[in-house]
Amino acid sequence: MKRIFKNEGWKENWKSTYIYDLLEVYNETNDDLGYAYAYENRRNHTLDLIKSVVKSGDKILDVAAAQGNFSLLLAELGYNVTWNDIRADMAEYVQMKYEKGEIHYVPGNVFEVNFEHLFDLVLATEIIEHVAHPDEFLRNLSKLIKPNGYIVISTPLGSYFKNKLPKFTEFKNPEIFEKDQFQPNSDGHIFLIHLNEMLELSKKAGLEVVSKLIYTNPITNGHMGLKFLLKILPKKLVFKLDSLTQKLPFIISKRIHTNFAVLLRKSE
């Protein structure tokens, strides 16, 4: 991925996005190691799930892909990638970072766009918690993949002990949240999905859960006042500790980890 530098003539949303790129891509700031480590953890686990089921040249759609860090990386790994985001002007920002690989830009509402083909895999990272109807979101994603195609979802874990947001399944009228959906960053979270909810919603959408993984503990992301440890501990040790806590009994693990990812397959 090509290194770019902020230009004062950029659009304001490019400037705000660039702050995240400094943490997510370029690793050039120690201001928030917790965010950087949590992102790296999510990226690594997400890529492992993708690489486990699709091969070089397969078609991947990256939904609500924003600054395109996953899109660009997947293109560099040899996949045929389609970047999508409702903000059309972000495509130009992504292209500035392009270095190699096959990537196509299709902006717009992903469920209103007429794609030329179905995909082998659809990726939706940290999106489902921003929508008022997660059940409809999954059903619509399933329409974009080939028979026996895959969906990879990553999202914050609703059972994390510090979570104060409601379960989606607790609401009979989620329509009340429609005006608040599609907002960026954690301020735009509507529901935080619990793992058992994801399994239930996936089944109703005709999707089979192939694998699931809970990850990122409070040390890794610097929660609970633990940010100071990240300036002391070697990164390898931080990630080793995260791997160890993932192996704890589920009743404990689901309470102390902040995120999870699932690999889903279309049941056809």
N, C-alpha and C positions, 0 to 999 in steps of 0.2 A: 504494500500500500504506500502510495507516494506521500511524502511529508509535505504538508502545506503550512503556510504562515498567515496569521490573521492580517487582514487588510482593513483599514478604517473605512474604506468605501463599501464594504460588505453590507448585505442586508442584516437587520438586527437579529433575525432568527438564526442566521449563519454564525454570527458572533456568539450567541448564547450556546449554540451547538458545539462550537469550537472548544469551549471550556470543558465539555465532556470528552471530546477527542483527546485533549491533553492527558486525561486520566485513563481513557479506555484504549487508546491506540499508541500514543507516543511515549507514555510513561515518563513524562518530563517534569512532573510535579509531585512533591511529597505532602501537599496540603491535605489530601484526603486519601490516605492509603487504604482505609476501610472500603471506600467506594471502589477504588481501583482493584483491590484484591477480590471483592465480591463480584465485580464485573468479569474479571479474568476467570474466576471459578465458574460462573454461569456460562461464559463463552466456551470453556474447555469441555464442560459436561454436554452442552448443546451440540458442539461439533462431534463429540464422540457418538452421540445418538444418531446424528445424520450419517456419519461415515459407516455406521454399522449396517445400514440398509440400502444406501444408494451408491452408485458407482460413478466414476468420472464420465462426464458427458450427459448425465441425467439432468432433467429439467427441475429446477427448484424455484419456487415463488417465495420471496421474502416480503411478508405482509407488514404494512405500517413500518417500513424499514428505516425511516428517518434519515440519519446521516450515512446509512449504508455500510456500516462497518462489518456486519455479517455478510451482506451481499458481496462486497468486494473480496473479503477473505474466501468465501465459497467459490467465487469466480477464479481466484488465484489457485484454488485447490483442484480446478479442472471441471467444475460443474457449469451447466448452462443456466445462468441465474437471471431471474426477472426481479428487478427492484420495483416496489410499489409503495407509495405513500400518498395520502390525501393532499399533502402540500407539494404541489407540482414544482415549485421553485427549488426544492431540496435536491432535485435531480442534478442540477448544475453544480451544487456543492459536492455531491458524491463524485461526479465526474472529475472534479479537480484532483481527487485522491486516487483515481483509477491508475493502475499500473499495468495489469495484464489480465487475460482471461475473457470469457464471453459473458457480457452483462447487458441486459436490455432494461430500458426505463419505461414503465407504464404507470404514470401517476393517476390518481383519482380514487373514488370509493371502490374498494376492492370487489364489492359485491354488485357494483353497477358496471364495471369495466367488462368489455367483451374481449377476453383473451383468445388468442389464436389456437390454443391447444390446452389440454389438461396437463397437470404436472405430476411428476413422480413423487414430489414431496413439497409440502407447504410448511413454511416456518413462520411462527408467530411468537416472538419473544417479548414478554412483558406487555401484552396487549389486552388479554382477556379480562384483566382486572379494571380496565378502563371502559368497558362496555356495559350497558344497562341490561342486555339480554345475552349472557354467556351461552345459554342453550342454543339460541338462534345463531350465534357466532360460530359455534362448532358445526352446526348443521350446514351453514353456508360454506365454511371451509371445506367440508367433505365433498361439496359439489365441484370443487376446483381440482380435485386429484383423480388420477386414473383409478380404475378398479384395482384393488390391492395396493393402492398408493398409500403414502404416509403423511402424517402431520406431526410436527414437533412443536410442543407448547412449553414455554417456561413462564413462571409467574410467582409472585410472592406467596408464601404459604400461610393460609388462614389460621392454622392452629398454632402458629408461633405465639409464645406466651405474652408478647407485648402488643399483639394485634388487637385493635379496638373496633375494627370495621365488621359489619354484619356478614352473615352467610347469605349467598344468593337464594338458597332454598328456603330461607326464612320469610321471603317476601312473596305474597300472592300478586302484587301489583308493581313489578319493577319499572313500569312505565314512568313512575314518578322521578326516576333517575335519568331519563332520556336527555333532559336539558343539561345534565352535568357530564355526559360521557365524552370521550375522545380528548380529554384534557391531558397535557403532557406532565411527566414527572409524577412523583408520589402524591402530590396534591390532587391529582386527578383520579386516584383510586376510588372506585365505588364499592366493590366487594373484594374481599380477599378469599380466594377459592380454597376450600379444604380438600385434601387428597381424596377423601371418600366422595365428596361432591363431584370432583373431576371424573372419577370412575363412573358415577351414576350418569352424569351429563353426557359422557362419551358414549356410553351404551345406548342411550336414548337417541343419539345422533347417528347410530349405526357404525360406531367406531370401536375397534378392539384395542385394549391397552396392551401393547407389546412389552414395554418396560417403563419403569418410573424410578425417580431418584430424588431424594431430599438432600439438600446441601446448604452450606454457608452458615456457620455458627457465629455467636456474638464476638468471638475473638477475630475471626476472619474479617468481619465488616466493622469491627471497632465499636459495637454497641455496648451499652451498659458501662460507659466510661472506660472502655478497654482500648481506646485509640492509642494511648501511650505505649501499650505493649507492641504495637506494630512498628514503632520506631526502634524497638529493642530487639525483637525476635527476628531471626532470618526468615525470609519469605518461604523457603522450603519447609521450615518447621511449622509455620502457620498453616500451610496447605496439608501437611502431614497430620496435624491435629484435627483439621476439618475432616480428613478421610477417616480418622479414628472415631470421631463422634457420629459419623454417618452409620457406623456399625452398631451403635447402641440400640437397645430394644426400641421398637417403633413407638411405644407409648411415651418414651422419653425423647426420642429423636424428633418426633413431630412437633414438640414443644420448644425445642432449643435451636431449630434451624429456620432460616428466614425464607428460603426459596425451594421450589421443586420444578422438575421438568418431567414431561411424559412423552413417550413415543406412541402414537396411535396409528392403527392401520384400518383402512376402509374395509368393512366386512362384506366383500363381494367376490 
